[in-house]
Amino acid sequence: MTTNTITQAPLIEKPEKNIGWRVALAGMGINLALGILYTWSVISKGIPAEWNWTEADKSLPYAVACLVFCLVMVPAGRMQDKIGPRIVATIGGLLVGLGMIIASFTVSPLGYVIGFGILTGAGIGFGYASATPPAVKWFPPVKTGLIAGIVVSGFGLASVYAAPLAKWLNTSYGLQNMMMIFGIAFVVVVVGLAQLLKAPGKPIAPISTQQKSNAPAVEKEDFSAGQMLKTWQFYILWFTYACGAGAGLMIISKLAAIAKIQASVELGFVLVAILALGNGGGRILAGFLSDKIGRRVTLFSCFILQAILIILMSQAQTGSILASVSVLAIISALIGANYGANLSLFPSITKDFYGLKNFGLNYGLVFTAWGVGGFMLAILAGKVYVQTQSFNFAYYCSSALLVLAALITLTLKTPRRAN
């Protein structure tokens, strides 16, 4: 009697299709919408005189939006880690639109604080938290800086179209209709692009030839949020991020007013758009450079250069060569580039130091520094101007903090998890 033995061939797991570039470009597109935050100086400049807002009132919705944005990044980052980026980004799109639509029905600072500051700020947090993590997971570690820079460049570049568009809509249809139009458009764009976001089933492995490059060392451990908070490096990252982001956000929030008040330049919206070009380009360039020469060297250089540029901005007074439109444009672009560098370098450092597994939540905690820095220095600039009719004290404070941050950056090294 013959027994037939059937040998079953082992199942071969079908490799997952790499959709990294689709996810990265979708994340960039989402950020192009969420970057409406950076046009606040144009929006606030368009607030009618009959609304009787002070300069401090005009700072408040933006400052609250920055603070809410960063605080929401923590739960949004955790949700992104647990349920994926698609749902979280969809929530973000709905909140951004709802906040701007609500703001369109009010003329009071409180109404804008609730609509633009709280709801739109929260929506930006949900959307932003979902854009970078899935994108960087599709690429090997040696490309972390570049991919992070590309995704977040959308946020910085947003003002290139949004600043002139906001000015045109305000002039043609009024501020309230402008907010309504933006609100509806951003719901459609963000919710639509959110459907393209997806993280890979497994992390992309390093490529052997890439491991021989001069790129920063890849992460060897995955830290939980609690473990990250026990490392001294987290607090160094947090403080330096607050200084770097706060200084840039202070200029962004007041650039149109600075141009008019200090230099008698009425083309503030053009400077905002030029700063946005620098902001977006700086994110990509800094991310690429940090992959080649290291995060610490790149960060140190950006902090020092930004301190010098802000001092130059403080000297841009009517009659000075620094107050000419061409020179202001160059300074604005470079300030934007150095500010934007923070937004690609700090997520890259967070991934390098603390791993991919809890990247959404961990970077959300680091990112709270962005909001606190922006809130404090934007409020400082508004309050100082009300008291002194000058932004100089705020300029000098932010420059000193940048120099301090640069020096502290030199102490950074890869953390080790306690066993």
C-alpha positions in Angstrom: 0.0 0.0 0.0 1.4 3.3 -1.1 1.0 6.4 1.0 0.9 9.7 -1.0 2.6 12.5 0.9 1.7 16.0 -0.2 4.2 18.6 0.8 2.7 22.0 1.2 4.9 24.8 0.0 5.6 27.4 2.7 3.5 30.5 2.4 5.4 33.5 1.1 4.4 36.8 2.7 3.6 39.3 0.0 5.7 42.4 0.5 3.8 45.5 1.4 3.6 48.1 -1.3 5.6 51.2 -0.4 3.4 54.2 -0.6 5.8 56.5 1.3 5.8 59.3 -1.2 2.0 59.4 -1.5 1.7 59.6 2.3 4.5 62.3 2.5 2.9 64.5 -0.2 -0.6 64.0 1.4 0.9 65.1 4.8 2.5 68.1 3.1 -0.8 69.0 1.5 -2.6 68.9 4.8 0.0 71.2 6.3 -0.4 73.6 3.4 -4.0 74.1 4.7 -3.2 74.1 8.4 -0.5 76.7 7.9 -3.3 79.3 7.8 -2.0 79.9 11.4 1.0 81.8 9.9 -1.2 84.3 8.1 -2.5 85.7 11.4 -0.5 88.9 11.0 -2.4 89.6 7.8 -5.7 88.6 9.2 -5.2 90.8 12.3 -4.0 93.7 10.3 -7.3 93.5 8.4 -9.5 93.8 11.5 -11.6 96.9 11.0 -10.9 99.9 13.2 -14.5 100.1 14.3 -14.1 96.8 16.1 -11.9 98.7 18.6 -9.3 96.0 19.1 -6.0 96.9 20.7 -2.7 95.5 19.6 -2.8 93.2 22.6 -6.3 92.0 21.6 -4.9 91.2 18.2 -2.2 89.0 19.7 -4.6 86.9 21.8 -6.3 84.6 19.3 -3.0 83.7 17.7 -1.3 83.1 21.0 -4.2 80.9 22.2 -4.2 79.0 18.9 -0.4 78.3 19.4 -0.9 77.1 22.9 -4.0 74.9 22.2 -2.2 73.5 19.1 0.7 72.3 21.1 -1.4 70.9 24.0 -3.7 69.0 21.7 -0.6 67.5 20.0 -0.1 65.2 23.1 -3.5 63.4 23.0 -3.6 63.6 19.2 -0.1 62.0 19.0 -1.2 59.2 21.2 -4.4 58.7 19.2 -2.3 58.6 16.0 -0.1 55.9 17.5 -3.1 53.8 18.6 -5.8 54.2 15.9 -3.8 55.5 12.9 -3.4 58.9 11.2 -6.5 58.9 9.0 -9.2 59.3 11.6 -7.1 61.8 13.7 -6.4 64.0 10.6 -10.1 63.9 9.7 -11.0 65.2 13.1 -8.5 67.9 12.6 -9.9 69.1 9.3 -13.4 69.3 10.8 -12.3 71.3 13.8 -10.2 73.7 11.7 -13.1 74.5 9.5 -15.6 74.8 12.3 -13.4 77.2 14.2 -13.0 79.5 11.3 -16.7 79.4 10.5 -17.6 80.3 14.1 -15.1 83.2 14.0 -16.8 84.5 10.9 -20.0 85.2 12.9 -18.3 87.4 15.5 -16.4 90.7 15.8 -15.2 90.4 19.4 -11.7 89.2 20.6 -13.5 86.6 22.7 -15.3 85.2 19.7 -12.0 84.9 17.8 -10.3 83.3 20.8 -13.0 80.6 20.9 -13.2 80.1 17.1 -9.7 80.7 15.8 -7.8 80.2 19.1 -9.4 77.2 20.6 -11.3 75.2 17.9 -9.0 76.0 14.9 -5.9 75.6 17.1 -7.2 72.2 18.3 -7.9 71.2 14.7 -4.4 72.2 13.6 -3.0 70.0 16.5 -5.0 66.9 15.3 -4.0 67.4 11.7 -0.3 68.2 12.3 0.1 65.3 14.7 -1.0 62.9 12.0 1.1 64.1 9.0 4.7 63.5 9.9 4.7 60.1 11.8 3.2 57.9 9.1 5.4 59.6 6.5 8.8 59.0 8.2 7.8 55.4 9.0 7.8 54.6 5.2 11.5 55.6 4.8 14.8 54.3 6.2 16.3 56.3 9.2 18.9 58.0 7.0 16.1 60.0 5.3 14.3 61.0 8.5 15.4 64.7 8.3 14.6 65.1 4.6 11.2 63.5 4.8 10.2 65.3 8.0 11.3 68.5 6.3 9.3 67.9 3.2 6.1 67.1 5.2 6.3 70.1 7.5 7.4 72.4 4.7 3.7 72.6 3.7 2.9 74.3 7.0 5.6 76.9 6.4 4.8 77.5 2.7 1.1 78.0 3.4 1.5 81.8 3.7 2.8 82.0 0.1 -0.7 81.6 -1.1 -2.7 82.2 2.0 -1.3 85.7 2.8 -2.1 87.3 -0.5 -5.4 85.3 -0.8 -6.4 86.5 2.7 -5.7 90.1 1.8 -7.7 89.9 -1.5 -10.6 88.1 0.1 -10.7 90.7 3.0 -10.6 93.6 0.5 -13.2 92.1 -1.8 -15.6 90.4 0.6 -14.7 91.5 4.1 -13.0 89.8 7.0 -16.0 87.7 8.1 -16.7 86.3 4.7 -13.0 85.6 4.3 -13.1 83.5 7.4 -16.2 81.6 6.2 -14.6 80.8 2.8 -11.4 79.6 4.4 -13.3 77.4 6.9 -15.3 75.6 4.2 -12.3 75.2 2.0 -10.1 73.7 4.7 -12.7 71.1 5.7 -12.8 69.8 2.2 -9.0 69.8 1.6 -7.9 68.4 5.0 -10.6 65.7 5.3 -10.0 64.7 1.7 -6.2 64.3 2.0 -6.5 62.6 5.4 -7.9 59.6 3.6 -4.5 59.0 1.9 -2.6 58.7 5.2 -1.5 55.3 6.3 1.5 53.9 8.3 3.4 50.8 7.2 2.7 47.5 8.9 6.3 47.1 9.8 9.1 49.8 10.1 11.3 50.2 7.1 14.7 48.7 7.7 17.9 50.6 7.2 19.7 50.1 3.9 23.2 48.6 4.5 24.9 51.1 2.2 23.2 54.0 3.9 24.4 52.9 7.3 27.9 53.7 6.2 27.0 57.3 5.5 27.6 60.3 7.8 24.0 60.4 8.9 23.1 60.6 12.6 23.0 57.2 14.4 19.6 55.6 14.1 17.5 54.9 17.2 18.3 51.6 19.0 15.6 51.7 21.6 11.9 52.6 21.7 11.1 54.8 24.7 7.7 55.1 26.2 6.6 58.6 27.2 7.3 57.9 30.8 10.8 56.7 30.1 11.5 59.7 27.8 10.4 62.1 30.6 13.1 60.5 32.9 15.9 61.5 30.5 17.6 64.9 30.9 17.8 65.2 27.2 14.0 65.7 27.0 14.2 68.9 29.1 17.1 70.3 27.0 15.1 69.6 23.8 12.0 71.2 25.3 13.7 74.4 26.5 15.7 74.9 23.3 12.6 74.2 21.1 10.6 76.8 23.1 13.4 79.4 22.5 13.8 78.7 18.8 10.1 78.4 18.0 9.0 81.3 20.3 11.4 83.8 18.6 10.2 82.9 15.1 6.5 82.9 16.0 6.9 86.3 17.6 8.1 87.7 14.3 5.5 85.8 12.3 2.6 87.1 14.4 3.7 90.7 14.1 5.5 91.0 10.8 2.9 93.0 9.0 2.6 95.4 11.9 6.4 95.5 12.3 6.7 96.5 8.6 4.2 99.3 9.0 5.1 100.6 12.4 8.9 100.4 12.2 9.6 100.9 8.5 6.5 102.5 7.1 6.1 99.6 4.7 2.5 98.9 3.6 3.4 95.6 1.9 3.4 93.5 5.1 1.4 90.7 3.4 4.3 90.4 0.8 6.9 90.1 3.6 4.7 87.4 5.2 4.6 85.4 1.9 8.4 85.8 1.5 9.0 84.7 5.1 6.8 81.7 4.3 9.0 80.8 1.4 12.0 80.8 3.7 10.0 78.9 6.4 9.2 76.1 4.0 12.6 76.0 2.3 14.4 76.1 5.6 12.6 73.0 6.8 13.7 70.9 3.8 17.2 72.3 3.8 17.8 71.9 7.5 16.4 68.4 7.5 18.7 67.4 4.6 21.7 69.0 6.1 21.1 67.4 9.5 21.0 64.0 7.8 24.5 64.8 6.5 26.3 66.8 9.2 24.3 66.0 12.3 21.3 67.5 14.1 23.3 69.3 16.8 25.6 71.2 14.5 22.6 72.2 12.3 20.6 73.3 15.3 23.4 75.3 16.8 24.0 77.2 13.6 20.3 78.0 13.1 20.0 79.4 16.6 23.0 81.7 16.3 22.0 83.0 12.9 18.5 83.7 14.1 19.7 85.7 17.0 21.7 87.9 14.7 18.8 88.3 12.3 16.3 89.4 15.0 18.8 92.0 16.2 19.0 93.3 12.6 15.2 93.4 12.5 15.2 95.6 15.6 17.3 98.1 13.7 15.0 98.3 10.7 13.6 101.8 11.3 12.3 104.3 8.8 15.2 105.9 7.0 17.6 103.0 7.6 18.9 100.8 4.8 17.6 97.9 6.8 14.1 99.3 6.5 14.1 99.1 2.7 11.6 96.6 1.2 14.4 94.5 -0.4 16.5 94.2 2.8 13.4 93.5 4.9 12.5 90.8 2.4 15.9 89.1 2.8 15.8 89.3 6.6 12.3 88.0 6.7 13.1 85.0 4.4 16.1 84.1 6.5 14.2 84.4 9.8 11.6 82.2 8.3 14.2 79.6 7.2 15.8 79.5 10.7 12.5 79.2 12.4 11.3 76.5 9.9 14.5 74.5 10.7 13.1 73.9 14.2 10.1 72.1 12.8 12.1 69.5 10.9 15.0 69.2 13.3 13.1 68.5 16.5 10.9 65.7 15.2 14.0 64.2 13.7 15.9 64.4 17.0 12.9 63.0 18.8 12.8 60.0 16.5 16.6 59.5 16.7 16.6 59.7 20.5 13.4 57.9 21.5 12.4 55.6 18.6 9.4 55.1 16.3 7.0 53.0 18.4 5.7 55.9 20.5 6.8 58.7 18.1 3.4 60.4 17.9 3.0 60.8 21.7 6.7 61.5 22.4 6.9 64.3 19.8 3.6 65.6 21.0 5.2 66.1 24.4 8.3 67.7 22.9 6.1 69.9 20.8 4.4 71.5 23.8 7.5 73.7 23.9 6.6 75.2 20.5 3.2 76.4 21.8 4.5 77.7 25.1 7.3 79.6 23.4 5.0 81.0 20.8 2.4 82.0 23.4 4.8 83.7 25.8 6.8 85.7 23.2 3.7 86.6 21.1 2.0 88.0 24.2 5.3 89.7 25.3 5.5 91.5 21.9 1.9 92.7 22.1 2.2 93.8 25.8 5.6 95.5 25.3 4.3 97.5 22.3 1.2 98.7 24.3 3.5 99.9 27.1 6.5 101.3 25.1 5.2 101.7 21.5 8.2 99.6 20.5 9.0 95.9 20.0 12.7 96.3 21.0 12.5 94.7 24.4 10.9 91.6 22.9 13.6 91.5 20.2 16.4 91.6 22.7 14.9 89.0 25.0 14.3 86.5 22.2 17.8 87.0 20.8 19.4 86.4 24.3 17.3 83.2 24.6 18.4 82.0 21.2 22.1 82.4 22.1 21.5 80.5 25.4 19.7 77.7 23.5 22.6 77.4 21.0 25.1 77.0 23.9 22.9 74.4 25.6 22.5 72.5 22.4 26.2 71.6 22.5 25.5 69.3 25.5 23.0 67.1 23.7 23.9 63.4 23.2 21.8 60.2 22.6 20.0 59.1 25.8 20.1 55.6 27.3 17.1 54.0 28.8 17.5 53.0 32.4 16.9 49.3 33.0 
